Amino acid sequence: MNTTLKSRSGKFSAALPRALALATLMSLGLMAGCAGTAKTESTGEYIDDTMITGKVKSAILNDASLKSSEINVETFKGRVQLSGFVNSQADVDRAVMVTRSVTGVTTVSNVMRVK
């Protein structure tokens, strides 16, 4: 019976490094799947962009001179796109200025239209 245990123990010991190597490769594969590319965001970038979008929307809604709730905000890798409709060119300019003041915003793309 002792020889059987040694034999099983030997097989387990040999399988352990292979299992660890496989687990490491799988972990690396999962991390690579979460990495951002030019056209996709990593998980961290997605979370950052979600926060930026929320901050921009809040800043626009809290600005007393902007009365438009028809401004849409989308963020991709820190680049914010503003779209929708506003009442005047002054509102367009103000929305862009407010957006640029938000931490994390790298560039602002404006496709808003005056009603």
Number of C-alpha atoms within 10 A of each C-alpha: 6 6 8 9 10 11 12 11 12 11 11 11 11 11 11 11 11 11 11 11 11 12 12 12 12 12 12 12 11 11 11 11 11 15 13 15 8 6 7 13 17 16 13 13 17 17 12 18 22 17 15 25 25 15 17 28 20 12 17 23 16 11 13 8 12 20 14 16 12 12 21 15 18 18 22 19 22 20 16 24 20 22 17 17 18 20 14 14 13 13 19 22 13 16 25 21 13 15 27 16 12 14 12 19 20 14 15 16 13 16 13 21 16 12 9
